[in-house]
Amino acid sequence: MIGQETIPPMILRGHDLHGKCLPIEYNRTCRCPPTHINCMTPKDWLKSQLGVWQFSYEGRDVRDKTVHPATFPIALAKKVIELFTHEGQLVLDPFVGSGTTLLAASDLNRNAVGFDLQRHYVQLCASRLSTNSNIFNYSKQIAVEDDARNIPRYLHPESLSLIWTSPPYANLLNRKRRNKSRRNRNNEQLGKVEQYSQDERDLGVLDLAGYTAAMGDIFEGLLLLLKPKGHCVINVPDMWWENERITIHISLVEEMRTRGYELRNIIIWDRTNLVNQIGIFGWPSNYITMGVTFEYLLDFWRPLPSDGKP
């Protein structure tokens, strides 16, 4: 495929398609054996078996919280995409945000589509993709401005090899920053609300119960878009709220199981190399683990049909 023209990124609004599916391919273009789930070498596979992952940021990453309140490194998205897809296959990010998933897919020659409610995030995706030079990329990346609840209108059944996303964290970001450990330092987030939007459709304005149910509804709608044994990986943290640990990852695991997904792995994203100058919390009477130092990667898949059920 080397020598084909690079395909420019696309930015669409829901009404642009008039009810038609997205013009994007989803079949593998590599020469890997049909039983392989990815293009990895045995050496790379061995490294990926570790249950704790660590990544560094690079120059293309978005780290400014005024641009987006919750970003992740391109290297993380690339790791997940490499692990669960082949070249040419289709990746979906239903909460695409700043577009990191689309950049990673472009780097790896995977087709990808991302959805977001907010136009400025979709425009940010297009801007980042337009400056992402990869002469060997013959795949397509599309950013769509629409609600994740509408995604089944855009894609063919069993066209997805991977769903990968870092969704909103319920309404847990919709509060002023009160990080006491950084109060006497240059901390631009102190006292500010770091939030995705105040759009009533945004999962980031819902309480945990409403958020969990809404996530379940969205991912139930996506299940039949996944190929059987296609993976769905969700990145979430847990958080402290009024001296109570809010276990988002447990709520999502339980909800996803009721919606037809099977939990395969829980991977820890070790963020200790990304966090500087952590202050003391809880001492001497209340031990609290620092939530900013790790997050969860919840790996589900669509199980094979059984008893005639999808």
C-alpha positions, 0 to 999 in steps of 0.5 A: 500500500506504500505509495498511495495518496495520504487521505485527508481527515474529515470533519462532519456534522450529523446532518451532513450524511442524510442518514447514510453510513460513514464512508470509511473502510473497516477490513484489515489490509495487512498480511497477518494470519487470520487467527492473529488479533493484531500485527504484533511480534512475539516480543511486543506481545510479551511486553503487553502481558504486563498488567501495569502500563506506564507512558510518557507525553510527547510534543504532539500531546495536549496537556493544557487543561484549558484546552481539554480537562482530561487528556491522555498520551498518544502513546497510551492510545497507540498501545491499545490500538496496536494490541487489539487491531490490525492495519486497516481495521476500524477504531471508534472513540465515542467521546473523542475530545481532543482527538488523541485516538484519531492521531494514534490511529493515523500513526498506525494506519488504522481507520478511525472515527470519533464523536463529540457533542462539542463543535470546538473539540471536533474542530480541534481534532481536525486541526491536530490531524491536519498537522500530523504528518505520516506519509505511510498513512493510507487510512482515514480518520473522521471526527463527527459532531454528534451525540454518542447515543446516535452512533449506530446510525453511522456504522455498519453492524460488526464493522468495529474491531475496537472501541477505545475511549476515555469518557467523561467522569460523571459530574466529578469534575464539575466542582472547584479544584481544592487540591491543598497540596498545591495551594502554595504553588503555581497551580492554575487549576486551584479554585477553577471548575474543570469541566467538559461542558454544561450541555444537558446531554453531556455525561459530565453533568450527571451524578454517578447513578445517572452517568452509569445508566447513560453509559450502559445505554450508549455501549449497549447500542454499540455492542452489535457494531463490534465484531464478535471478540472485538474489544472495548477498552474504557479508561477511567479513574476513581475519585474522592468526593467529600471524603468518600471514594467514588468507584467509577470503575466498579460501577462501569464493570457491573453495568457493562456486564448487564449490557452484554459485554464480558470483562477480560482484563483490568490494566493499571495505568501507572501515572507516577512518572507524570505527576510532580510534587505530590503533597501529603494527604490524610496524614496522620489519621486518614490514609488516602491513595493518590488518585492522580497516580493511577487510572484503570483500563477496563478491557471488555469484549463482545462474546461469541454468540451462544444459544442463538443470541447475539 
